[in-house]
């Protein structure tokens, strides 16, 4: 669970700045508290140790992506026809690509560096992929249940494909810590690929 509160977020922000500057391993609790201007004891009011702080940090930074997928599902539950599905998928793609564009350097650390810290970090990333895919699949299942999408669509696979597409087009920006270009065009291409693409994946018959 993401730790709430201004002080906790201040510590997370200071830790993130330090991790981006020198990497995770060289940074100790002392450096984080010094940057935050708080005592060593204050740190432990919010976090068990640096490793637990990292888990909370990753959860915080990825929360907006999960929120986008949750909104897609909620929106489609209010009524799903082909046009609303296309618009919902496009807007979700656009929102998530914007998050990548705005936070490319941070995501480079989280997606590329963090999984190599330990097995738990790698397992956490795999769990995040599965959860993102589950939420994407839930949205697509509404389209199937509404008679909009192909009734034979394997929504679990399609949800994984959706998240994989997003990761694929975002990878260069994340790897370089740079931004994406022409977000609308990329979001539209992803939408077309998901909804009309490969027969095994495309949502429509």
N, C-alpha and C positions, 0 to 999 in steps of 0.2 A: 504494500500500500504506500502511495506517495505521502511523504511527511508534509503536513500542512504547517503554515506559519511563516512569518517574515524571516525570523532568525534561521530556521532550517533552510529556507530557500537561499538566504544569503550564504550560508555555508556551502550549499550545493553549487551556487554560482562561482564562489571562490575556488572550490575544488575543480570545477570544470575548467576555469581559466588556467589553473596550474597544470592540469592534465593536458590541455591543448598546447601549452608552452613547452613542457619538458617530457610529457608522457606520464603514464600512471605510476610506474614503479618508483621513480625517484621522489615522488611527492609523499610527504609524511603528514600526519595530523598537525604537527607543529606549524608547517608551512600554511596549511589551510586556515588554522586559527589566526595566524599572524596576518594573513591577507584579510581575514574577516574582522580583525581587531577585537577578538574575544578570547577568553581564557581557554586553556586546555580542557578544563572541566565542563565548560559550556558545550563543547563538541559532543561530549558523552551524554548530555541531556537529550540529544536528538538522534545520535547514531551509536551503534555498538562499536564500530571500528571503521577504518577507511574502506574495507571491502564491502561492508553493508551499505555505506554511503554510496558506493558505486552502483549497487543494485537499485537503490532508490533513485539515483540520478538517471539511470537508463530508463526506468519506468516513467519518470517525469518527462523526459525528453521525447518519449514515444507516445505519450498519452494522447496528443492531438491527432495522431494518425488513427488510433483506435476510435477516437471520437467521430472522425469523419465517416468511418465504416458503420458505426452505430447509427448515425443520422441517416445514412442511405437506407438502412433496413427500416427505421422508424418512418421515413417518408414514404416508402413503397407500401407500407402497411395501410396508409391512408388512401390507397388507390393505385393500382399498377396497370397501365396500358403501355404499348410499345414506346410512345413518345415520352412518357414519364420515366420509364426505365432508361431510355437513352440519355435523357437529360440528367437523371440522378447519377448514372455512371460517369458521364462526362464531368459533371460538377465535382464528384468525388475525386476523379483523376486530377482535375485542375487544382483542387485544394491540396491534395497530397503532394503534387509536384511543386506547388508553391512553397509548401513546408520544406521540401528538399532544397529548393532554390534559396530560401531564406536562411537555412541552417546547414549548408553543405559541409562546412568545416567541423561542426559539432557531430553531424551524422557520420563523417569520415572516421572520427574517433570511436564513436559508439558501434558502428557496424563493422569496421575493419579491425580496429585495435582491441576493443573490449573482448571479443570472443577468444582471443589468444591469451588472455590473462590466466584463466584456469578452466577446468572442465565445467564447473558450475556456471561460469559466464557463457560458455558455448551452449550448454544445455538451456540456459535462459533465452538465448537468441533463437534457438530452435523452437522453444515454447512460444515465443512472440510470433514467429512465422506461422505456427499452427493456429494461434488465436486470431491473428489477422485473417488468415485463410478461412477460419470458421465464420467470422463475421461477414466476410465477402460472400461465402457460400449461403449464409442465411438470407442475405439480400436477394441472391439469385433464386433461391428456393421460393421466395414469394412470387417471382415472375413465373415460375413453373406452376405453382399452385393457382395462380390467377389465370392460367391458360394463355399467357403471353409468350412464354418461352417453350422450347421443344420439351415435351413431356419426358423424353428419354435422356435429357441432359443430366450428366453426372455432376451435380452441383458441388460436391466436395472437390472434385478434380478441377472444375471451372473456377472455384474460389482460389485454389492454389495457383492456378494459371494466372488469374488476375493479379495477385500479389507478386508473382514471379515476373510478370510483364513490367510492373511498376519498378521493381528492383533492377530489372535489366536496363531500362531506359535511364534510371537514376544513377546507375553504377559509375559512369564516367565522371559525373559531377561530384559524386561522393568521394571517389578515389582521388580526384584532384583538389577537393575542397573548393571547387568553383561552382558557379551557378549553371542553370539550364537556360536555353534560349527558346523563344517562341512557345511558351507554355500552352497556349490554346491549341496550337497545331499538334503538339505532342499528346496532349490530353485527348484530342479528337482521334488521332491515330490509334491510341490505346483503346478507346471506346469502340472503334470500328473493328479492331483486331479481336477484342473480346466478344462482341455481340455478333459479328458477321464473319469471323475468321475461320480457322481450321475447323473442318466438320466435326472433329472429336471434341472441340472446345466451344465453338460458336454457340451462342445461346439460342438463336433462332433456327428454325428448321430450314 
